[in-house]
Amino acid sequence: MSDKQGMETSLHRDLKKLYASPGAQLEVALGNYRIDVVCGDLLVEIQHGPLSAIRDKVRALVEHHPVVVVKPIVVRKLLVRRSRRGGRVLARRLSPKRGQILDLFGEMVYFTRVFPHPRLTLEVPMVDIEEWRCPGHGRRRRWRAGDFEVEDQKLLSVREVCRLRTAADLGRLVRCPLPDVFHTGHLAESLGVDRWVAQRIAYCLRKTGAFRQMGKTGNARLYEFAAFDGGRKECA
């Protein structure tokens, strides 16, 4: 049985090419799964969708193989609007939304039962893409707000890649001025995010072992960073 669904985007194909070293195989069947890139014993999974969709698959694969999960974050998106699928280009504009590395924690909430693992590496390319859109909902000619379908996504550039192997690597994504013992209010203020975002980050870091809970003050949990020896987050 195949675990792949839907049409493959150009973005997915481009990322597979980037991770396919000489001699690598693409789209290899392995038991009940199909693997994007196989380099010897190393398995590479490209996942632009939710990490939760491949959580069980990755948990099964790391039992016997080293696995790299590639989870791109879109920093800059150029929207290309067409008259119809395959039709002429009507307009181009930049999306006001900009991705950042902290967006990863929205996915890690569902991945903490897998990461960290000694045979798992999570790579996060920060990318710029084009998103090609055409009329949706029956392909009406007139455009309305939200009335479109995504025809394709194309890779423009890779700004940097963050490689995460350990809880310490994940914790270093949120290194910012904090008291020795802090709560999510401190974290939210220091990172410049909403409190609920800080709570999600703290949940992920507590579950992976990067944060230790140190009791409570009122209803707020108190945390400190766990002590780790060596290791650094790699960005290339």
Secondary structure, 3 states (H helix, E strand, C coil): CCCCCCCCCHHHHHHHHHHCCCCCEEEEEECCEEEEEEECCEEEEECCCCHHHHHHHHHHHCCCCCEEEECCEEEEEEEEEECCCCCCEEEEEECCCCCCHHHHHHHHCCCCCCCCCCCEEEEEEEEEEEEEEEECCCCCCCCCCCCEEEEEEEEEEEEEEEEECCHHHHHHHHCCCCCCCECHHHHHHHHCCCHHHHHHHHHHHHHHCCEEEEEEECCEEEEEECCCCCCCCEEC
